[in-house]
Amino acid sequence: MPNYKNAEKALKVAEKRRIVNKRNLSTMRTYIKKLRKAIENGEEKETVKTMLMKTVSIIDKTVKKGAIKDNTASRYKSRLSKQVNNYIHREN
């Protein structure tokens, strides 16, 4: 337990931020999983492109909210883009 008022407030604030960050990360990861599942299941290429744009947008919003760092987001976007490009240009 905190000994000072400001430590109590800091504890409350940290807990609220943790919950918000957890929600943002969960949303981002869900979109990433949906995109990877679409590639795996052989969805239409246009659908996958649209999903990539939405996922990149969600990743950028997560960075803006401070839940992940910029380089982490860049790594996610790069890997997802590479997967989508390989899927789109793959010969069936």
N, C-alpha and C positions, 0 to 999 in steps of 0.2 A: 504494500500500500504506500502511496506517495505521502511524504511528510509535509509538503507545502502545497498551497492553493494552486500555484502556477504549474506544479507537477501534476496535480489532479486534472487540470484543464488540458495539459499536454497529453495526458493519457487518454482522455475522452476524444480529443481531436485525432490522435493517432489511430484509435479504434474506428472512428468514422471513416477516415481515409483508407484504412485497410479494407473495410467493407466495400467502399466505392471502387477501389483498385481491383479487388477480387471480382466484382461484377464486370468491370471493363475487360479484364483479362479473360474471363469466362466467355464473354460475348465474342471476343476476338478469336479465341481458340475454337469456338463452335463454328464460326464462319470458315476458318482454315480447314477444319475437319470436313465440312460440307463440300468445300471445293475439291479436296483430295478424293473424297468419296465419289464425286461426280466424274472425275478423271478416271478413277478405277472402274466405275460402272459403265463407262463409254457413253456418257451423255452427248448431246449435240454440241458441236464446236462453238456455235454462237452462244449457247447457254453457258458454257464454261467460260467464255470470254467475259460475259456479263457478270458471272459470279466472281471472276478475278477482279474486275473493277470495283465491285461492291466490297470484296474482302480487303483490297488495298485501301479503300476509303475508311473501313473500320479500323484497320491497323494505324492509319494516320491519325484518326480521332483518338485512339488509345495513347499514341505518343503525345498528342496535344494535351490530353488530360493528365499526363505525367505517370502513367502506369508502367510504361516501358521506355527504354532509352532509344534514341534516334538510330543508332547503329544496329540495335536489335531489330527494329522495324525494317531497316534497309535489308538486313539479312533475310528476314521472313519474305519480304516482297520479292527479292531477287530469286530465292529458291522457288517460290510459287510461280513466278513468271517463267522461270526455266522449265518447270514441270508442264505448265500450260502450253508453252511454245513447242516442247517436244511432243505433246499430245496432238496439237493442231497439225503439225507438219509430218506426223507419223503416217506412213503408208498403211492403209487397211487391207 
